[in-house]
Amino acid sequence: MKLLITRAEPHASQLATLLNQKGIASASVQVMTIEPVVLTGASRSTLLDLDSFATIIVVSANAARGLADHIDQYWPQLPINIHWVAIGQGTANELVKQIPELSLSQIHIPDGTDSEALLSLSVFESIAHTKILIAKGEGGRELIRSELAGRGAKITELSLYRRVANVVAAEELVRELEVPLDWVQVASGDSFLHILTMLEGTVMRETLKDLAVTWLVPSERVASVLILNGISVSNIICCSGASNSAVVSAMGLDTNDGARFN
């Protein structure tokens, strides 16, 4: 049995180690690279006004690292009286690692990693006229912005990084998809779209939908991206999030299995 890991480091190596401990073979192809976004004048103004926000939402570990770098530059002391919200335990852990003044007890963490779970937090119940900052990558997470704005909050987005297709690894990706596989792990809708970009012009691009593999995705939202691009519903399992432990569970190697998308 074998899994193809497509997530970035260090998570890819950590997942491979977990699988190896359970006797499962794996291969890894990084389908995306992360590039920092050059700050605009508006972005710098946002960072300088950080203490004016009631709540800061950090959507990923990459966003946590990017935001921490800029806080170090603009704020000798961390602004106080801010509600910190992290999507996923991994994001919260990275936030605490990068900003030592924060502790996990100060961070609101939703039960799930999707936008819907985040919006169910009590901190977002009465937010009319409240200023909220969303620290994120370019694109995505439109639901968070629209829902919070619909509740009367004043939303500012701070794009800190972008994901780009790792086209130099295209040949490696084709080779790995051509060998017998049982699962392919996909961490986001963008990851899958980058896979399609890397396979452009190859036979594998045309036959990808016919591969006899199970695609492991973190949410129904990501599953929908695969379905729109020809992957059969019956070949998709939604993990209980994007963490490595959620992937392992969905593979049936732990007590909490994932659920087939339907």
C-alpha positions in Angstrom: 0.0 0.0 0.0 1.3 3.4 -0.9 0.3 7.1 -0.5 1.5 10.0 -2.7 2.0 13.1 -0.5 1.6 16.4 -2.3 1.8 18.8 0.6 4.8 21.1 1.4 7.6 20.6 3.8 8.0 20.1 6.7 4.5 18.5 6.8 5.3 16.1 4.0 8.3 14.5 5.8 6.3 14.4 9.1 3.5 12.6 7.4 5.9 10.1 5.7 7.4 9.4 9.1 3.9 8.7 10.6 3.1 6.3 7.7 6.4 4.5 8.0 5.7 3.8 11.6 2.5 2.1 10.5 4.2 0.1 7.7 2.8 2.2 4.9 5.0 3.3 2.0 4.9 6.8 0.6 6.3 9.1 -2.0 6.3 12.9 -1.9 6.1 15.5 -4.6 5.8 19.1 -3.6 3.2 20.5 -6.0 3.3 24.1 -4.6 5.9 26.5 -3.4 5.2 29.4 -1.1 6.4 32.9 -2.1 6.1 36.0 0.2 4.0 38.8 -1.1 5.7 42.2 -1.4 3.8 44.5 0.9 1.8 47.4 -0.6 1.5 50.8 1.1 -2.0 49.8 2.2 -0.6 46.6 3.7 2.1 48.5 5.7 -0.6 50.8 7.0 -2.6 47.9 8.1 0.3 46.5 10.0 1.0 49.9 11.6 -2.6 50.0 12.7 -2.6 46.4 14.1 -3.7 47.6 17.6 -7.0 49.0 16.1 -8.3 45.5 15.3 -10.5 43.7 17.8 -9.8 40.3 16.3 -7.1 38.9 14.1 -7.8 35.7 12.2 -4.8 33.7 11.0 -5.8 31.1 8.4 -2.7 29.0 8.1 0.8 28.3 9.4 2.2 30.2 6.4 0.1 33.2 7.4 1.3 32.8 11.0 5.0 32.9 9.9 4.4 35.9 7.6 2.5 37.9 10.1 5.0 37.2 12.9 7.8 38.4 10.6 6.1 41.7 10.1 5.0 42.1 13.7 8.7 41.8 14.6 9.5 44.6 12.2 6.6 47.0 13.2 5.8 46.2 16.8 8.6 45.9 19.5 5.8 44.9 21.8 2.8 42.9 20.8 -0.5 44.9 20.8 -2.8 43.9 23.6 -6.6 43.4 23.9 -6.8 41.5 20.6 -8.8 38.3 20.1 -6.5 35.9 18.2 -8.2 33.2 16.1 -6.3 30.4 14.3 -7.8 28.0 11.8 -6.5 24.6 13.0 -4.4 23.4 15.8 -1.3 23.5 13.6 -1.8 27.2 12.8 -2.2 27.9 16.5 0.9 26.0 17.4 2.9 27.9 14.7 1.5 31.2 15.9 2.7 30.5 19.5 6.1 29.4 18.1 6.5 32.5 16.1 5.1 35.0 18.6 6.4 33.9 22.1 4.2 36.5 23.8 1.2 34.5 22.8 0.0 31.3 24.5 -2.4 28.7 23.3 -4.9 29.7 26.0 -5.1 33.2 24.3 -6.0 31.7 20.9 -9.5 30.8 19.7 -9.4 27.5 17.7 -12.5 26.2 16.0 -13.4 22.5 16.1 -12.8 22.1 12.4 -10.5 23.6 9.8 -13.1 24.9 7.4 -14.6 28.4 7.2 -18.0 27.2 8.6 -16.4 25.9 11.8 -14.5 29.1 12.2 -17.7 31.2 11.9 -19.4 29.2 14.6 -17.0 30.5 17.3 -18.6 32.6 20.0 -16.2 35.4 19.4 -18.1 36.1 16.2 -21.6 36.2 17.6 -21.9 40.0 18.2 -19.4 41.8 15.9 -21.4 44.7 14.4 -19.0 47.6 13.6 -16.0 45.5 14.9 -12.7 45.7 13.0 -11.4 42.3 12.0 -8.1 41.5 10.2 -7.8 38.3 8.2 -4.1 37.3 7.7 -4.0 34.9 4.7 -2.5 34.0 1.4 -3.6 35.5 -1.9 -7.1 34.3 -2.9 -9.5 31.9 -1.1 -11.4 32.2 2.1 -14.1 34.4 0.5 -16.7 32.8 2.8 -15.1 34.1 5.9 -15.0 37.7 4.6 -18.5 37.7 3.2 -20.1 36.1 6.3 -18.4 38.3 8.8 -19.1 41.4 6.7 -22.7 40.2 6.6 -22.8 40.3 10.4 -21.8 43.9 10.4 -18.0 43.6 10.9 -15.5 45.8 9.2 -13.1 43.4 7.4 -9.5 44.0 6.3 -7.6 41.3 4.5 -3.8 41.1 4.7 -2.2 38.9 1.9 1.1 37.6 3.1 2.1 34.9 0.7 1.1 33.3 -2.6 1.1 29.6 -3.7 2.6 28.9 -7.1 2.8 25.6 -9.0 6.1 23.8 -8.6 6.4 23.2 -12.4 10.1 22.0 -12.0 8.7 18.9 -10.3 6.2 18.1 -13.1 8.2 15.1 -14.5 8.6 13.7 -11.0 4.9 14.0 -10.4 4.1 12.1 -13.6 6.5 9.3 -12.6 4.9 8.9 -9.2 1.4 8.9 -10.6 2.3 6.2 -13.1 3.4 3.7 -10.4 0.8 1.7 -8.4 -0.8 3.9 -5.7 -3.6 3.5 -3.2 -4.0 7.1 -2.1 -3.2 10.6 -3.2 -3.2 13.3 -0.5 -4.3 16.8 -1.5 -4.2 19.6 1.1 -6.3 22.2 -0.7 -8.2 23.1 -3.8 -5.2 25.2 -4.9 -3.0 22.1 -4.5 -5.2 20.1 -6.9 -5.4 22.9 -9.4 -1.6 23.1 -9.3 -1.4 19.4 -10.0 -3.5 20.0 -13.1 -1.2 22.8 -14.2 1.9 20.6 -13.7 0.4 17.9 -15.8 -0.6 20.2 -18.7 0.4 18.7 -22.0 0.9 15.2 -20.7 -1.1 12.0 -21.2 -1.5 11.8 -17.4 -3.5 15.0 -17.5 -6.1 13.3 -19.7 -6.2 10.1 -17.7 -5.9 11.5 -14.1 -9.7 11.1 -13.5 -9.4 7.4 -14.4 -6.6 6.5 -11.8 -7.6 3.7 -9.5 -6.7 5.7 -6.4 -8.5 7.2 -3.4 -8.0 11.0 -3.1 -7.7 12.2 0.5 -8.9 15.8 1.0 -9.4 18.0 4.1 -13.0 19.1 3.5 -16.1 19.0 1.3 -15.1 22.3 -0.2 -11.8 20.8 -1.5 -13.7 17.7 -2.6 -15.9 19.9 -4.8 -12.9 21.2 -6.7 -11.8 17.6 -7.5 -15.3 16.7 -8.6 -15.6 19.7 -10.9 -12.4 18.5 -12.6 -13.6 15.0 -13.3 -12.7 13.0 -10.2 -15.4 10.6 -9.2 -17.2 11.2 -5.9 -16.7 7.5 -5.0 -12.9 8.0 -5.2 -12.8 10.8 -2.6 -12.5 10.7 1.2 -12.9 13.8 3.3 -10.5 13.7 6.2 -11.5 15.5 9.5 -9.2 18.4 8.6 -5.9 19.1 7.0 -3.6 17.8 9.7 -1.3 14.7 9.2 -3.2 12.9 12.0 -6.5 13.5 10.1 -4.9 12.0 6.9 -3.7 8.9 8.8 -7.1 8.4 10.4 -8.9 8.7 7.1 -6.7 6.0 5.7 -8.1 3.6 8.3 -4.9 3.5 10.3 -6.4 5.1 13.4 -9.6 5.0 15.3 -11.3 8.0 13.6 -11.8 7.3 9.9 -12.7 9.9 7.3 -15.9 9.9 5.4 -16.6 9.3 1.7 -17.8 12.5 0.0 -21.4 12.4 -0.9 
